[in-house]
């Protein structure tokens, strides 16, 4: 692998190394986290981002939080997981990974004190390893959807940077390329934080895959001109009926695909499904700071005191989604019955 979003270095006394995604594409700089607070901050600031990568990082964050105590109790673990739950609200992978860390603590708590940290670290490593395998499977299943010739549109960043390795929607694109298919990727720049411009375009360049960067508001025109044949995106939380929260602007892409009669696919692991939510209305949508909209390139781009609304995610209704690519295969049609059947 050319680069990795995250890596635990060393034994239980080691550290979590994060590739600082706020500095890409200009600089390749790593943050070395040795405390749970640093991991919380890294997630909040989008130094590490993308639903699966957030979950894996948080799992390692628990290890850092618990090992700060000489005599950790079950309550110590709960405090660590509850603290990390407050870092970002939408990607359910965060809560899924923290639930697993809580369950591991319950299971291993009777072990001698020193072993608890090591067993928590092993659980975090399992979560990371599973994410690598899962992403690889999603990439393989998804690669068959990618057309040979023409173009594919994607939104935000869903590559190796957003997971432990490979990615989800971008993994499908990269694997299709490796299979010999030839196409152009149209990457939405993804306002306001430009994950498409800064991260997806960068990742595709690392793989030598042609990428054409467009502003988000150009997607309709690109579709009308017949430049893309399919759109594929990732997800942060998928409700039981298939309604899908993903980066703000995804819903618009799905509507455009529907209008232009183009397939619109979502790629995500099972850990991104929240089967406790019947539909997308209950998905919490992160609201981010106004500065992300009022400033660009270090310069103010809006009048002082203008009102700002900055939701970081939107929800695409299941009816607009052609299929969901998971590690178990492609769920199609997207509805509650089929999702329950495939994820059983
Ligand atoms: O705010 P971000 O950059 O964490 O948002 C990321 C996305 O919306 C991704 O599309 C999603 O997490 C899937 S990543 C495989």
Boltz pocket constraint, residues with backbone or C-beta under 6 A from the ligand:
constraints:
  - pocket:
      binder: B
      contacts: [[A, 46], [A, 48], [A, 49], [A, 50], [A, 51], [A, 52], [A, 91], [A, 155], [A, 156], [A, 157], [A, 158], [A, 159], [A, 162], [A, 163], [A, 167], [A, 168], [A, 169], [A, 195], [A, 233], [A, 234], [A, 235], [A, 236], [A, 246], [A, 247], [A, 248], [A, 267], [A, 312]]
      max_distance: 6.0
